[in-house]
């Protein structure tokens, strides 16, 4: 079996789709290998692309706060993205993220297969629709899976998954009330994930 470090080293020069051409670098997963919970986001954002680490931008700060309120810590989990390169369009001087398409998600599944095989988490949290599509295919809808612990598989990995929103959805809320509601839902779903993972480990 390929080790996590070997995967990371190989992914640094990935050309499996065209996204590498405009990205600064590959943003591979990070965290505790052997963690019982892995979180899969959608793709790196502007800050992640620049710094080379997942969830270090505004959405990452939301995620860290939600993990803390759900009784978890970034130090105890593994965090990655379904797509490892930043897909963006220019708007003035800003780089605005674009949703990866199906072929880009499928091309990057090679790395996700490898990560889950190396880390072997008991449970995976799917943060947003792209993460869900990487696991279940294009028919995945966040609302149908949100807050539910379900059995799933990807490559050699078998375990539980819990779907929820991407932390950036909290930031996109049109008013404080909707943002608070979205954030509370994210925390509640992370609590479901923590409890389901603990129960599975205890079996």
N, C-alpha and C positions, 0 to 999 in steps of 0.2 A: 504494500500500500504506500502511495506517495505521502510523505510527511507534510505537515502544514507549512513548514519553512520552505520546502521544495516547491510547493504550490505557489507560495507568495513570490518566490524568486522568479519562477517561470511566468507568472502573471504580469510581472513588471514590463515585459516586452510583448504583451498580448496584441495581436493584430487580427483577432477572430472576426471582428466587424470593423466598419470604417470609423467608429467613434474615437479611436486612438489618435486619429489624424489631427483633431482639434483640441484634444484634452491635454492638460499639462502633464499628467501622469496617471498611472493606474492607482486606484484607491482600493486596496485590499482590506479584508476584514481584520479586526483587532479584538483582543480581549483574552480571556482565560480559555486556553484549549483544554477540553475536558469539562467545560461549563455545562451545567444541566439545562440551561436556557440559552438559546441563540436568538438574536433579533435580526430580522432581515428588512432593510429599508428598500428604497426604490433605486436611487442612483446618487452619486456624489453631487453636491451643490457647488456653488462658486468657491466658498471657503475650503471645502473638503478637497476640491481639485487643486487649489493652491498649496494647501498644507500637507496633503497626502494622507489624511486620516479621516475615517468615517464619522459623521455626526459631530462635527466641531463648530458648525455654524449655528444660526438661530434655532433651527429645528433640533439640533443636538442639545441645546440648553433646555428646551422644553422636555426632551426625552429624559435627560438626567434628573430634572425635577420630578417628573412623573414616576420614574423608577424609584426615587427616594420615597415618594408618598405611597408607593405600592409595596414598600418594604424590601426593595432590592437596591443594588448598587451597580454602577457600570463596571466596577472591579470584579464582580461576580458573574458577569455574563459575557457572551461573545457577540459582537456587533459587526454586521457587514451589510452590503447592498446587493440587490439582485443583478445590477449592472455596475461595472467597475470603472467606467469612464464617464465623464461629465458631458452630457449632450446639451448644447445651448444655442441660443440665438442672440444677436446683438441688438440692444435697445439703447440708443445713445451711447453712453460710456459703460453701460451695465451689461453683464452677461446673464441672460434670463434662461432658466432651465427649460428644456423641452422634454416631453414624455418620450421615453424609448419606445420604438416600435416592436412588433412581435418578433421580427428576425433578429433584432439586437438583443432582446431578452433571451431568445433561444440560444444565440451564440454564446452568451455569457453564462448559460446554465452549466457549462463544463466546469467553471470555477466554483459555482455554488455546490454542485455535486461533490467536488473535491473537498471543499471546506466542511460540509456537513459530515462527510465520510471521515475526515481527520479529527474534527472536534467531537463528533458523536453526541450531540445534545439530546436530552430526553424530550425536550419540547422546543418548538420554534414559534416565535411571535412574528407574524406577517404584518409589517407596517405599511399599509396602503395597497393599492390595486396592482401595481407593477410587481411587488413581492408576491402577491397572491397569484398573479398570472404565471410567474416563474415556477410556482409550486403546482398549480392546478390547471393551467392553461387559460386561454383567452376568455372563457366563459365565467371566470371568477368575478364575483361581485362582493365588495367589502361588506355591504349590509346583510348579505345572506350568511356570512360566516363570523361576523363581529361578536366577540365575547364568548365564542363556543370553542371548547376543547374537542378537537376531532383527530382521528387517526389519519396519517398521510405518509407518503414516501417520496423520495427523490433520489435517484441513483441507488446507491447501496444503503442509504439511510432510511430507517423506519422509526416513526415516533408520533408525537402529538403536535398539533399546530393550533394556535389561537390567532384569529384574524382581528385586526383593529385598524384604526385610521393611521395615516402617517402624521407624525408630530407637526409637520408644516401645515396640515389642515387646521390646526388650532390657530396658527398665525393668520390664516386667510379668512377667518370668521369676520362677517361684516360689522359686528358690534360686540361690545364686551360680554353681553349675555350669551350670545352664541359661542363665543370663544371659551367662556367658562364651562358651558355645557359640553363642548367638544373635549375640553381638557379633562373634565370629570369622567367622561366616557372612556378616554384613553387610560386613565388611572385604574378605573374599574376593570377594564380588560386585562391590564397588567397584573392585577390582583388575581384574576381568574387563572392567568398563566402561571403565576407563582404557586398557587395552591394546587393546580393540576400537576405541575412538575414535581412538587413535593410528594403528592400522593402516589405518583407513578414510581418515584425513586424508592418510596417506602414499601412498595409491594414486594 
